Amino acid sequence: MKRMLCLSILLLVLPSFVSAAEVSGTYTSTDLGGSLYTGRASTWRSGINSGLPHVLHTQSWDGSSLGTQWEISCAVENSAFSVVDNRSGGVGTVVYTSHFTGGTFTFFPGGWPWGDGSGTLGATTLITTVQFVLDVNGVSTPVASVVNGNTSGTFADGCALVFAIGNGAGVGETTSLNLGITKPADYPTFLDGSCAAASPGQEFGTWGTVFTVTFQIDCSVPVETTSWSAMKAAFK
């Protein structure tokens, strides 16, 4: 009888964890009224202030736990980012454009409307706009940053993915000016150039939040024909 009862309970619980094939469609994050959790991100670098490579690691955040719904990891930037300085007298914005390649993505099982699955990434672009003001000493000082970006990839079964971030925000970064600033534990682990967790003496980089996410799964066309521009056109 006990075995029968345990089996019955197991059968009731199992369906919520069973994998489901990806479902074509366009989906949005909770701040846009959808079901996708917003997220948190870290970008590792080889030096406390700078240095290549940069390695991206982004995970969903449900308010208490990382990576329970989705994850993007190991996209690598190996070339210097481009910089457009729009400041006047030290006040204004500086725009940084970073290009990452490779990496993986995973949507974990959970009965989500898009199904679940994992795959590999192609190119990832992040555009970071940093706002500067003059401090009390007249030095141009960064006070806020906003990140927009997009990436694309292919699921293991050939379905295409486009994933766009419309409103990320920088929270902190390591600096030799204040060695006491370290990444909090509730942001994604810093991954080094080998995609392993960075050693305790090399935990350098930036971290922030990810909001306003839109992603598209397309299981009907090759990945080559899917792009962020095509996804935006669908809303016109």
C-alpha positions as CSV (number, residue, x, y, z in Angstrom):
1,M,0.0,0.0,0.0
2,K,2.8,2.4,0.9
3,R,4.5,1.7,-2.4
4,M,1.3,2.3,-4.3
5,L,0.8,5.6,-2.5
6,C,4.4,6.8,-3.1
7,L,4.0,5.8,-6.8
8,S,0.8,7.8,-7.1
9,I,2.4,10.9,-5.5
10,L,5.4,10.5,-7.9
11,L,3.1,10.4,-10.9
12,L,1.3,13.5,-9.7
13,V,4.6,15.4,-9.3
14,L,6.5,14.3,-12.4
15,P,4.5,16.1,-15.1
16,S,5.7,19.5,-14.0
17,F,9.3,18.4,-14.5
18,V,8.9,16.5,-17.8
19,S,10.8,18.1,-20.7
20,A,8.7,19.6,-23.5
21,A,9.7,20.5,-27.0
22,E,10.2,24.1,-27.9
23,V,7.1,26.0,-29.0
24,S,7.4,28.6,-31.8
25,G,6.3,32.1,-30.8
26,T,7.3,35.4,-29.3
27,Y,7.5,35.7,-25.6
28,T,8.2,38.5,-23.1
29,S,9.5,39.0,-19.6
30,T,7.2,39.6,-16.5
31,D,7.7,43.4,-16.6
32,L,6.2,43.3,-20.1
33,G,3.3,41.1,-18.9
34,G,4.8,37.8,-20.0
35,S,6.0,34.7,-18.2
36,L,9.8,35.0,-18.6
37,Y,11.6,36.0,-15.4
38,T,13.8,39.0,-15.6
39,G,17.5,38.3,-14.8
40,R,20.9,39.2,-13.5
41,A,24.2,39.2,-15.3
42,S,27.9,39.2,-14.7
43,T,30.8,39.9,-17.1
44,W,34.2,38.6,-16.1
45,R,37.4,40.3,-17.2
46,S,41.1,39.3,-16.7
47,G,42.1,42.4,-14.7
48,I,40.5,44.2,-11.8
49,N,39.9,47.3,-14.0
50,S,40.1,45.9,-17.5
51,G,41.6,43.2,-19.7
52,L,40.4,40.6,-22.3
53,P,38.7,38.2,-22.6
54,H,35.4,39.3,-21.3
55,V,33.0,36.4,-20.5
56,L,29.2,36.9,-20.2
57,H,27.0,34.9,-17.8
58,T,23.3,35.7,-17.4
59,Q,20.7,33.9,-15.4
60,S,17.0,34.3,-14.6
61,W,16.2,35.7,-11.2
62,D,12.9,34.8,-9.5
63,G,13.4,37.2,-6.6
64,S,15.3,34.7,-4.5
65,S,17.1,32.2,-6.7
66,L,19.3,32.4,-9.9
67,G,18.9,30.2,-12.9
68,T,15.6,28.4,-12.1
69,Q,14.2,29.2,-15.6
70,W,16.8,30.2,-18.1
71,E,20.6,30.8,-18.5
72,I,23.0,32.3,-21.0
73,S,26.7,31.5,-20.4
74,C,30.2,31.6,-21.8
75,A,29.8,34.1,-24.6
76,V,33.3,35.6,-25.1
77,E,34.5,39.0,-26.2
78,N,38.1,38.9,-27.4
79,S,38.4,42.3,-29.1
80,A,38.3,45.8,-27.7
81,F,34.8,47.4,-27.6
82,S,34.1,50.5,-29.6
83,V,33.6,53.8,-27.7
84,V,31.6,56.9,-28.7
85,D,32.1,59.8,-26.2
86,N,29.2,62.2,-26.2
87,R,30.3,64.2,-23.2
88,S,30.6,68.0,-23.2
89,G,32.7,69.4,-20.4
90,G,32.8,66.0,-18.8
91,V,29.0,65.8,-18.6
92,G,26.9,63.4,-20.8
93,T,27.1,59.9,-22.0
94,V,29.7,57.5,-23.3
95,V,28.4,54.5,-25.4
96,Y,30.3,51.2,-25.4
97,T,29.5,48.5,-28.0
98,S,30.7,45.0,-27.2
99,H,30.7,42.0,-29.5
100,F,30.7,38.5,-28.0
101,T,30.8,35.1,-29.8
102,G,29.9,31.6,-28.9
103,G,28.4,30.3,-25.6
104,T,25.3,28.4,-24.8
105,F,21.7,28.9,-23.6
106,T,19.3,26.8,-21.7
107,F,15.5,27.1,-21.0
108,F,14.9,24.7,-18.0
109,P,11.8,22.5,-17.7
110,G,8.8,23.9,-15.8
111,G,5.7,23.9,-17.9
112,W,6.5,27.2,-19.5
113,P,4.5,28.2,-22.6
114,W,7.7,28.1,-24.8
115,G,8.7,24.6,-23.7
116,D,12.3,24.0,-22.9
117,G,15.6,23.1,-24.4
118,S,19.2,24.2,-24.9
119,G,21.6,25.1,-27.7
120,T,24.5,27.2,-28.9
121,L,24.8,30.9,-29.4
122,G,26.2,32.8,-32.4
123,A,26.9,36.5,-32.1
124,T,25.9,38.6,-29.1
125,T,26.0,42.4,-29.1
126,L,25.7,44.6,-25.9
127,I,25.4,48.4,-26.1
128,T,26.1,50.1,-22.7
129,T,25.3,53.8,-22.3
130,V,27.0,55.3,-19.2
131,Q,25.9,58.6,-17.8
132,F,28.7,61.0,-16.5
133,V,28.4,64.0,-14.3
134,L,31.1,66.2,-12.6
135,D,31.8,65.4,-8.9
136,V,32.6,68.0,-6.2
137,N,36.2,68.1,-7.5
138,G,35.1,68.7,-11.1
139,V,36.0,65.2,-12.2
140,S,33.8,63.5,-14.8
141,T,32.3,60.5,-12.9
142,P,30.0,57.7,-14.1
143,V,26.8,57.6,-12.1
144,A,24.5,55.2,-14.0
145,S,24.5,52.8,-17.0
146,V,21.8,51.2,-19.2
147,V,22.4,48.1,-21.3
148,N,20.6,47.0,-24.5
149,G,21.5,43.9,-26.4
150,N,20.6,40.9,-28.5
151,T,21.8,37.4,-29.3
152,S,20.8,34.5,-31.5
153,G,21.3,30.8,-31.5
154,T,20.1,27.4,-32.4
155,F,18.5,24.7,-30.3
156,A,19.8,21.2,-30.4
157,D,16.9,20.1,-32.6
158,G,17.4,23.0,-35.1
159,C,14.8,25.5,-33.9
160,A,16.1,29.1,-34.0
161,L,16.3,31.6,-31.1
162,V,16.5,35.4,-31.0
163,F,16.8,36.9,-27.5
164,A,16.8,40.7,-26.9
165,I,17.4,42.7,-23.8
166,G,15.8,46.1,-23.9
167,N,16.7,47.6,-20.5
168,G,19.5,46.1,-18.5
169,A,21.2,48.2,-15.7
170,G,24.7,48.2,-14.3
171,V,24.9,47.6,-10.6
172,G,28.6,47.4,-9.7
173,E,32.1,46.6,-10.8
174,T,35.5,45.8,-9.4
175,T,38.1,48.6,-9.2
176,S,41.5,49.1,-7.9
177,L,40.3,52.3,-6.3
178,N,38.2,50.4,-3.8
179,L,39.3,46.8,-3.3
180,G,36.3,46.3,-1.0
181,I,33.9,46.3,-3.9
182,T,33.1,42.6,-4.8
183,K,30.3,40.9,-6.7
184,P,27.5,39.9,-4.4
185,A,26.7,36.1,-4.2
186,D,23.2,36.6,-5.7
187,Y,24.6,37.6,-9.1
188,P,25.8,35.0,-11.6
189,T,29.2,33.4,-11.0
190,F,32.1,35.0,-12.8
191,L,33.2,32.6,-15.5
192,D,36.8,32.9,-16.8
193,G,38.2,32.5,-20.3
194,S,37.9,28.7,-20.1
195,C,34.2,28.9,-19.0
196,A,35.1,27.7,-15.5
197,A,34.3,29.6,-12.3
198,A,36.9,32.3,-11.9
199,S,39.5,31.5,-9.1
200,P,39.0,33.5,-5.9
201,G,41.9,35.8,-6.7
202,Q,40.6,36.6,-10.2
203,E,36.9,37.5,-9.6
204,F,37.0,40.8,-11.6
205,G,34.4,42.4,-13.7
206,T,30.9,43.9,-13.7
207,W,27.4,42.8,-12.7
208,G,23.9,44.1,-13.2
209,T,20.2,43.4,-13.8
210,V,18.3,42.4,-17.0
211,F,14.8,43.7,-17.7
212,T,12.5,44.1,-20.6
213,V,13.3,40.9,-22.4
214,T,11.7,39.7,-25.6
215,F,12.6,36.4,-27.3
216,Q,11.4,34.4,-30.3
217,I,11.5,30.7,-31.0
218,D,11.1,29.7,-34.6
219,C,11.0,26.0,-35.4
220,S,9.8,26.4,-39.0
221,V,12.7,28.2,-40.7
222,P,16.5,27.8,-40.7
223,V,18.4,30.0,-38.2
224,E,20.0,32.0,-41.0
225,T,16.7,33.7,-41.9
226,T,15.9,34.7,-38.3
227,S,17.2,38.1,-37.0
228,W,16.3,40.7,-34.4
229,S,15.4,43.0,-37.3
230,A,12.9,40.4,-38.6
231,M,11.4,40.1,-35.1
232,K,11.0,43.8,-34.7
233,A,9.3,43.9,-38.1
234,A,6.6,41.5,-36.8
235,F,5.4,44.3,-34.4
236,K,4.9,46.9,-37.1
